[in-house]
Amino acid sequence: MNPTKERRAIDNALDKYRELVDTYHDEQFAKTPPIGGWSYSEVYDHILKSTLAASIALERCTHNNCPPTKQGPNFWGRYLLITGLFPPFKVKMPQEVAAKIAPAKIDKEEAKNLLVKTRKRIDGVSMLISDAPKNARWQHPRLGMLNAAQWFKFIRVHLQHHLKQLDRIQNSFAKSG
């Protein structure tokens, strides 16, 4: 994994989220799309809060502040790390995670503030990755035990994945309107 390349992709994804938020009408931002599922605001809330949570796990790994383990990523964790993609089918968030980070309907200003906070957090942790011990791992609820570099890659893949979801929502509104 190339941390510089991953960082550039993360920055590009965050730039795209920032660019897109201004294109949504205020009333449409929190509206459930015709296809169902999350609104734009819920996607923003989920992706940005998840990125912040993942950055905390990443930082724990960089400081070796993790319980000792010989475990690594599970099958789906290896799949994501090798392919750079989520599985090609819908995956439900684990119940315990969904309860902790259930997406909220936020307004565009809150989304912009979360974007700033997320970018600052990424700025802070990205420079720590190269010195992080490879065997310091923190549990991901779906992907197994990930080290700092693997958490960083997860952040990139997750950000890009939800950009596709925003496209699906936009297409749903376009087809119904």
C-alpha positions as CSV (number, residue, x, y, z in Angstrom):
1,M,0.0,0.0,0.0
2,N,1.2,3.4,-0.9
3,P,0.2,5.9,1.8
4,T,0.8,8.9,-0.5
5,K,-1.4,7.5,-3.2
6,E,-4.1,6.5,-0.7
7,R,-4.0,10.0,0.8
8,R,-4.4,11.6,-2.6
9,A,-7.4,9.4,-3.3
10,I,-8.9,10.3,0.2
11,D,-8.4,14.0,-0.5
12,N,-10.0,13.7,-3.9
13,A,-13.0,11.9,-2.4
14,L,-13.4,14.5,0.3
15,D,-13.1,17.2,-2.3
16,K,-15.9,15.5,-4.3
17,Y,-18.1,15.3,-1.2
18,R,-17.5,19.1,-0.6
19,E,-18.2,19.9,-4.2
20,L,-21.5,17.9,-4.2
21,V,-23.0,19.2,-1.0
22,D,-23.5,22.6,-2.6
23,T,-25.3,21.1,-5.6
24,Y,-28.1,19.7,-3.5
25,H,-31.2,21.8,-2.7
26,D,-31.7,22.2,1.0
27,E,-35.1,20.5,1.1
28,Q,-33.9,17.6,-1.1
29,F,-30.8,17.1,1.1
30,A,-32.8,15.4,3.9
31,K,-35.5,13.8,1.7
32,T,-35.7,10.1,1.4
33,P,-35.0,9.2,-2.3
34,P,-37.6,7.5,-4.5
35,I,-35.5,4.3,-4.4
36,G,-35.7,4.3,-0.6
37,G,-32.8,4.0,1.7
38,W,-30.7,6.9,3.0
39,S,-31.1,10.5,2.1
40,Y,-28.1,12.6,1.0
41,S,-27.8,13.9,4.6
42,E,-27.8,10.4,6.1
43,V,-25.0,9.3,3.7
44,Y,-23.0,12.4,4.7
45,D,-23.6,11.8,8.4
46,H,-22.6,8.1,8.1
47,I,-19.6,8.4,5.9
48,L,-18.0,11.3,7.8
49,K,-18.7,9.9,11.3
50,S,-17.4,6.5,10.1
51,T,-14.3,8.1,8.7
52,L,-13.7,9.9,12.0
53,A,-14.2,6.6,13.9
54,A,-11.8,4.7,11.5
55,S,-9.2,7.4,12.0
56,I,-9.4,6.8,15.8
57,A,-8.7,3.1,15.2
58,L,-5.9,4.0,12.8
59,E,-4.3,6.3,15.4
60,R,-4.6,3.6,18.1
61,C,-2.6,1.4,15.8
62,T,0.1,4.0,15.1
63,H,0.7,4.4,18.9
64,N,0.5,0.6,19.4
65,N,-2.4,1.2,21.8
66,C,-4.1,-2.0,20.9
67,P,-4.7,-5.3,22.7
68,P,-2.1,-7.9,21.5
69,T,-3.3,-10.2,18.7
70,K,-2.0,-12.4,16.0
71,Q,-5.2,-12.1,14.0
72,G,-5.4,-10.0,10.9
73,P,-8.1,-9.2,8.4
74,N,-10.8,-11.8,7.8
75,F,-11.9,-13.0,4.3
76,W,-13.9,-9.8,3.5
77,G,-11.1,-7.7,5.0
78,R,-8.6,-9.3,2.6
79,Y,-11.1,-9.0,-0.2
80,L,-11.4,-5.2,0.3
81,L,-7.6,-4.8,0.8
82,I,-6.8,-6.7,-2.4
83,T,-9.5,-5.4,-4.7
84,G,-10.0,-2.0,-3.2
85,L,-13.7,-2.6,-3.4
86,F,-16.6,-3.6,-1.2
87,P,-18.2,-7.0,-2.1
88,P,-20.4,-6.8,-5.2
89,F,-23.6,-7.2,-3.2
90,K,-25.4,-5.2,-0.5
91,V,-24.0,-5.7,2.9
92,K,-26.0,-4.7,6.0
93,M,-24.1,-3.0,8.8
94,P,-23.7,-5.2,11.9
95,Q,-26.5,-4.5,14.4
96,E,-24.1,-3.4,17.1
97,V,-22.5,-0.9,14.7
98,A,-25.8,0.3,13.3
99,A,-27.0,1.1,16.9
100,K,-23.8,3.1,17.6
101,I,-23.6,5.1,14.4
102,A,-27.2,5.1,13.0
103,P,-27.2,7.8,10.4
104,A,-28.9,11.0,11.3
105,K,-30.5,13.6,9.1
106,I,-28.2,16.5,9.3
107,D,-28.4,19.8,7.4
108,K,-25.9,21.0,4.8
109,E,-24.0,23.3,7.2
110,E,-23.5,20.3,9.6
111,A,-22.2,18.3,6.7
112,K,-19.7,21.0,5.7
113,N,-18.5,21.2,9.3
114,L,-18.1,17.4,9.5
115,L,-16.1,17.6,6.2
116,V,-13.7,20.2,7.7
117,K,-13.4,18.1,10.9
118,T,-12.8,14.9,8.9
119,R,-10.1,16.6,6.7
120,K,-8.3,17.9,9.7
121,R,-8.3,14.5,11.3
122,I,-7.0,12.8,8.2
123,D,-4.3,15.5,8.0
124,G,-3.3,14.6,11.6
125,V,-3.2,10.8,11.3
126,S,-1.9,10.3,7.7
127,M,1.6,11.3,8.6
128,L,1.8,8.7,11.4
129,I,1.1,5.7,9.1
130,S,4.7,5.1,7.8
131,D,6.0,4.6,11.3
132,A,3.1,2.5,12.6
133,P,4.0,-1.0,13.8
134,K,2.5,-3.5,11.3
135,N,1.4,-5.9,14.0
136,A,-0.6,-3.3,16.0
137,R,-4.2,-4.0,14.9
138,W,-7.7,-2.8,15.9
139,Q,-10.9,-4.7,15.3
140,H,-13.1,-3.6,12.4
141,P,-16.7,-4.8,13.0
142,R,-16.9,-6.5,9.6
143,L,-13.4,-6.9,8.2
144,G,-11.4,-8.3,11.1
145,M,-8.2,-6.9,12.7
146,L,-6.7,-4.1,10.7
147,N,-3.4,-2.3,11.1
148,A,-2.9,1.5,10.5
149,A,-2.2,1.2,6.8
150,Q,-5.2,-1.1,6.3
151,W,-7.5,1.3,8.2
152,F,-6.2,4.1,5.9
153,K,-7.1,2.0,2.8
154,F,-10.5,1.1,4.3
155,I,-11.2,4.9,4.7
156,R,-10.4,5.5,1.0
157,V,-12.5,2.5,-0.2
158,H,-15.4,3.5,2.1
159,L,-15.4,7.1,1.0
160,Q,-15.4,6.1,-2.7
161,H,-18.1,3.5,-2.1
162,H,-20.5,6.1,-0.7
163,L,-19.8,8.5,-3.6
164,K,-21.4,5.8,-5.8
165,Q,-24.4,5.7,-3.4
166,L,-24.8,9.5,-3.8
167,D,-24.9,8.9,-7.6
168,R,-27.7,6.3,-7.2
169,I,-29.7,8.7,-5.0
170,Q,-29.2,11.5,-7.6
171,N,-30.3,9.2,-10.4
172,S,-33.3,8.2,-8.4
173,F,-34.5,11.8,-8.0
174,A,-33.8,12.5,-11.7
175,K,-35.9,9.6,-12.8
176,S,-38.8,10.5,-10.5
177,G,-38.8,14.2,-11.2
